Amino acid sequence: MIGVEASAALPEAHLADAFATFIAAADRLERSHWQLHSEVGQLRAQLEERNRALAHSLAENDRMRVELCQILDALPCGVAVLEPGKEEIVLLNPEARRLLEIPAYRAAVWMDIPRPIRSMLDPARSQAWRQGDEHDFFFGVDGNKSRCVTVRYSTMAEREVAADPASESKRVILTCRDTTTTKEAERERETSRNLVALAEVATVLAHEIRNPLGSLELLAGLLACDSHLSEDSKQCIEHLQAGVRSLSATVNNVLRFHSQGASNLQPTKLAEVLRSAVNFVQPLARQAGIGLMFQHTLGDTEIAADASELQQVILNLVCNALRHTPTSGLITISARLEPRAGQPCAVLEVADTGHGIRAEDIAHLFEPGFTTHRQSPGLGLTICQRIVEQHQGTITVRSQMGKGATFHMEFPVL
């Protein structure tokens, strides 16, 4: 009986051990499950955190992209990103479209890039541009005007996502600036420097010429007073006086134009000054075969004037009339008194029977250097205006083509 009982107890012991082992394994499996569940939760939390960070980064990138686009659009210079090898336009901001004259209402294509720029971007001419190079290009605007666009070149190497990670697609950045105003200012400065240098030379020459010119005028006057001269000699002397006086007018105009001195105004009888001026220019008119007439009703009227400067005005106006009046024409110098705002005013006119002045030229007559005659430096009428205005007067002109011109001046009377 004892043996049978021992044999029955043995399977029960094994079953209990197996059950205990099963319970222990189940506990370990349950603990592993909860540990795995916990790790999955942690991983999920980390993934969610990283997803949130990625979403934030993408949003930030989108915001930065929008802001960069706005900055590019607002830049006062043009920015163009190009791929010359593929003949593609990657990016153009509005200012680049304007400067390169590319329409804004459609997508830009490679042929929209101006040909001079495309030519320099040709890969076959890779040496035409170097990093940081700047070149000036001129594009036509409104007829003869042109816009100067300065283009700066720089390169940008960009990795492509391709089978060969070492491959690179070269893009170039063109920065464009409208430098028209700057170029014009540079030209104006250069012109001004040249004019200053020319003025200095002209002034020196005029000073050097004026003294011997005065001597020639004096000698010619003395010879003209010789009563024993033949008619031919008198005519030669008259031509000499005309030439000297014409040259004297040019020299005085140059000196006056580059002089800043004030006029020496004194009470002056206007009729006497005008008569002296007419006598001075008479040889010029006779040499040209043109009549010169002087008429006035001034009496002893006085104005505040510098006699020599008023004579220069008459000389300049007569020389100007002689250039535009054919032989046998007539130049008339007239003076009279007229009331202005209840006060007497001296009116002086120099009229000719010449070809007249074109309407479009009248507005420019008194500008320095403006002339319609090759033999004139274009200073005479400018000097006339300056002198008349320094005498508190005014000067105007009226003309009709084919019927001559009249220069009208008014001076206050003392």
Secondary structure, 3 states (H helix, E strand, C coil): CHHHHHHHHHHHHHHHHHHHHHHHHHHHHHHHHHHHHHHHHHHHHHHHHHHHHHHHHHHHHHHHHHHHHHHHHHCCCEEEEEECCCCEEEEECHHHHHHCCCCCCCCCCHHHCCHHHHHHHCHHHHHHCCCCCEEEEEEECCCCCEEEEEEEEEEEEEECCCCCCCCEEEEEEEEEEECHHHHHHHHHHHHHHHHHHHHHHHHHHHHHHHHHHHHHHHHHHHHHCCCCCCHHHHHHHHHHHHHHHHHHHHHHHHHHHCCCCCCCCEEEEHHHHHHHHHHHHHHHHHHHCCEEEEEECCCCCEEEECHHHHHHHHHHHHHHHHHHCCCCCEEEEEEEEEEECCEEEEEEEEEECCCCCCHHHHCCCCCCCCCCCCCCCCCHHHHHHHHHHHCCCEEEEEECCCCCEEEEEEEECC
